[in-house]
Amino acid sequence: MEEPSDVTQTRVAYNTVAADYAALLEHHLDENPYDRAVLALFADLVKAGGQGPVADLGCGPGRITQHLAALKLDAFGIDLSPAMVEVARQSYPGLSFSVGNLARLDLADGGLAGVAAWYSIIHTPPERVPLLLSEFHRILRPQGHLVLAFQVGDERVQIIHGYGHDVELDAYRLSPDHLTHSLETAGFRITARLTRAPVTGEKTDQAYLLAQRVD
């Protein structure tokens, strides 16, 4: 099966920026109480449901994976970019990271207690996002928890320069209402929803959705 061009584009772009991306965002969580609060809530929900493995999908250099592990979750990371995975392995040698495609994950059905997709669905064209949500549903156990973070909007943004490099990459701003509907169609129940104003360096509102597999 031929790989969609946007997948190839995303891999190439993040291979290019991996080291500088990791350095620039190393302390980003320290400066963002909203991110920390949402991740803490997600961790509490997973632990209340009986623990189990948690996948950080689109983990990049591993900073969210490490934060989830610090919150006492059994977290591991998967990313499309081999360069990002290598940075993550070097930065957090005590955690597990592997290369994978979010649309076709090499994970068992119903094996996970939680899935975090932290700004990792934003490079997938909106018409294919339901395929990702179906895959997240497949790998979560019944009543397992999902957290999504994304930029709010309804447009495609072409990125030609990022993290000190020339790149060619599309990002999609997403509607919380539309994504809520897509999650419900995929077999999830929305348990929390938050939209916040942009902070320094951001151009649009940011959103978080927490959902639970219900079937």
C-alpha positions as CSV (number, residue, x, y, z in Angstrom):
1,M,0.0,0.0,0.0
2,E,1.4,3.3,-1.1
3,E,2.1,5.8,1.7
4,P,0.1,9.0,1.6
5,S,2.3,12.0,0.6
6,D,1.5,13.9,3.8
7,V,2.9,11.0,5.9
8,T,6.2,11.1,3.9
9,Q,6.2,14.9,4.2
10,T,5.7,14.8,8.0
11,R,8.5,12.2,8.5
12,V,11.0,14.2,6.4
13,A,10.2,17.5,8.2
14,Y,10.5,16.0,11.7
15,N,13.7,14.1,10.8
16,T,15.1,17.5,9.7
17,V,14.2,19.4,12.9
18,A,14.4,16.7,15.5
19,A,17.4,17.9,17.6
20,D,16.4,21.6,17.5
21,Y,12.8,20.8,18.2
22,A,13.8,18.9,21.3
23,A,16.1,21.7,22.5
24,L,13.5,24.4,22.0
25,L,10.6,22.6,23.7
26,E,12.6,20.9,26.5
27,H,11.1,23.1,29.2
28,H,7.8,23.9,27.5
29,L,5.7,22.0,30.0
30,D,7.3,23.9,32.9
31,E,5.9,27.1,31.4
32,N,2.4,25.8,30.6
33,P,0.1,25.0,33.6
34,Y,-2.8,24.1,31.3
35,D,-0.8,21.3,29.7
36,R,0.4,20.0,33.0
37,A,-3.2,20.1,34.5
38,V,-4.7,18.2,31.6
39,L,-1.9,15.5,31.6
40,A,-2.3,15.2,35.4
41,L,-6.1,14.6,35.0
42,F,-5.5,12.1,32.2
43,A,-3.0,10.2,34.5
44,D,-5.4,10.2,37.4
45,L,-8.2,8.8,35.2
46,V,-5.9,6.0,33.9
47,K,-4.8,5.1,37.4
48,A,-8.4,5.1,38.7
49,G,-9.2,2.6,35.9
50,G,-6.6,0.1,37.1
51,Q,-3.4,1.3,35.4
52,G,-1.8,-0.5,32.5
53,P,0.4,0.6,29.5
54,V,-0.1,4.0,28.0
55,A,1.1,5.0,24.5
56,D,2.3,8.5,23.7
57,L,1.5,8.5,20.0
58,G,3.5,11.0,18.0
59,C,5.9,11.3,20.9
60,G,8.5,13.3,19.2
61,P,11.6,13.7,21.4
62,G,9.8,12.0,24.3
63,R,9.1,14.9,26.6
64,I,5.4,14.0,27.1
65,T,6.3,10.3,27.5
66,Q,8.7,11.2,30.2
67,H,6.2,13.5,31.9
68,L,3.6,10.7,31.9
69,A,6.1,8.3,33.4
70,A,6.9,10.9,36.1
71,L,3.1,10.9,36.8
72,K,3.5,7.1,37.6
73,L,2.1,5.8,34.3
74,D,3.6,2.9,32.4
75,A,4.3,5.1,29.4
76,F,6.0,4.4,26.1
77,G,6.4,6.4,22.9
78,I,5.8,5.9,19.2
79,D,6.7,8.4,16.5
80,L,6.8,8.5,12.7
81,S,10.2,10.1,12.6
82,P,13.2,7.8,13.2
83,A,15.3,10.9,14.1
84,M,12.8,11.9,16.8
85,V,12.8,8.4,18.2
86,E,16.6,8.4,18.4
87,V,16.6,11.8,20.2
88,A,14.0,10.4,22.7
89,R,16.0,7.3,23.3
90,Q,19.1,9.3,24.0
91,S,17.2,11.8,26.3
92,Y,15.2,9.2,28.2
93,P,17.1,5.9,28.1
94,G,14.9,4.3,30.8
95,L,11.8,4.5,28.6
96,S,10.8,2.6,25.5
97,F,10.5,4.4,22.1
98,S,9.8,3.0,18.6
99,V,9.0,4.1,15.1
100,G,5.5,3.6,13.9
101,N,2.6,5.0,11.8
102,L,-0.4,6.2,13.8
103,A,-2.8,4.8,11.2
104,R,-1.3,1.3,11.3
105,L,0.1,0.6,14.8
106,D,1.9,-2.6,15.6
107,L,-0.1,-3.0,18.9
108,A,-2.5,-5.6,20.1
109,D,-6.3,-5.0,20.2
110,G,-7.5,-3.7,23.5
111,G,-4.1,-3.8,25.2
112,L,-3.7,-0.2,26.4
113,A,-5.1,1.6,29.5
114,G,-4.5,5.0,27.9
115,V,-3.5,6.8,24.7
116,A,-2.1,10.4,24.5
117,A,-2.0,12.1,21.1
118,W,-0.5,15.4,22.0
119,Y,-0.6,17.6,18.9
120,S,0.1,14.5,16.8
121,I,-3.1,14.3,14.7
122,I,-2.5,17.9,13.4
123,H,-0.6,16.9,10.3
124,T,-3.2,14.4,9.1
125,P,-5.8,15.8,6.6
126,P,-9.1,16.1,8.5
127,E,-10.8,13.6,6.2
128,R,-8.4,10.9,7.4
129,V,-8.5,11.8,11.1
130,P,-11.4,9.4,11.7
131,L,-9.1,6.5,10.6
132,L,-6.6,7.5,13.4
133,L,-9.4,7.7,16.0
134,S,-10.6,4.2,15.0
135,E,-7.0,2.9,15.4
136,F,-6.9,4.5,18.9
137,H,-10.2,2.9,19.7
138,R,-8.8,-0.5,18.6
139,I,-5.7,-0.5,20.8
140,L,-7.5,0.8,23.9
141,R,-9.1,-1.6,26.3
142,P,-12.8,-1.0,27.1
143,Q,-13.1,2.1,29.4
144,G,-9.6,3.1,28.4
145,H,-8.8,6.8,28.2
146,L,-7.7,9.0,25.4
147,V,-6.3,12.6,25.5
148,L,-5.9,14.8,22.5
149,A,-4.4,18.3,22.2
150,F,-4.6,20.4,19.1
151,Q,-4.9,23.9,17.7
152,V,-8.4,25.3,17.2
153,G,-9.7,26.4,13.8
154,D,-10.8,25.1,10.4
155,E,-7.9,25.6,8.0
156,R,-4.7,24.2,6.6
157,V,-1.5,26.0,7.5
158,Q,1.5,25.6,5.2
159,I,4.8,25.6,7.2
160,I,7.9,26.4,5.3
161,H,10.2,27.3,8.2
162,G,10.3,25.8,11.6
163,Y,12.7,25.3,14.5
164,G,15.6,26.9,12.6
165,H,15.1,24.9,9.4
166,D,13.4,25.2,6.0
167,V,10.7,22.5,5.8
168,E,7.7,21.6,3.8
169,L,4.8,20.6,6.1
170,D,1.1,21.1,6.5
171,A,-0.7,21.5,9.8
172,Y,-4.4,21.5,10.3
173,R,-6.4,23.5,12.8
174,L,-9.4,21.5,14.0
175,S,-12.9,22.2,15.3
176,P,-13.5,20.8,18.8
177,D,-17.2,20.3,17.9
178,H,-16.3,18.3,14.8
179,L,-13.6,16.3,16.5
180,T,-16.1,15.6,19.4
181,H,-18.5,14.2,16.8
182,S,-15.8,12.1,15.2
183,L,-14.8,10.7,18.5
184,E,-18.3,9.7,19.4
185,T,-18.7,8.1,16.0
186,A,-15.5,6.1,16.6
187,G,-16.9,4.7,19.9
188,F,-15.7,7.2,22.5
189,R,-17.5,9.2,25.2
190,I,-16.2,12.7,25.8
191,T,-15.3,13.1,29.5
192,A,-13.8,16.6,29.5
193,R,-13.2,19.4,27.1
194,L,-11.1,22.6,27.5
195,T,-10.3,25.5,25.1
196,R,-7.8,28.1,26.2
197,A,-6.5,31.4,24.8
198,P,-3.2,31.5,23.0
199,V,-0.1,32.3,24.9
200,T,3.3,33.7,23.7
201,G,4.2,32.2,20.4
202,E,0.8,30.7,19.7
203,K,-1.5,32.1,17.0
204,T,-4.8,30.5,17.8
205,D,-6.8,29.0,20.7
206,Q,-5.6,25.6,21.9
207,A,-8.0,22.7,22.8
208,Y,-7.8,19.5,24.8
209,L,-10.3,16.6,24.7
210,L,-10.4,13.7,27.1
211,A,-12.5,10.7,26.0
212,Q,-13.2,7.1,27.1
213,R,-13.7,4.0,25.0
214,V,-17.3,2.9,25.6
215,D,-17.6,-0.2,23.4
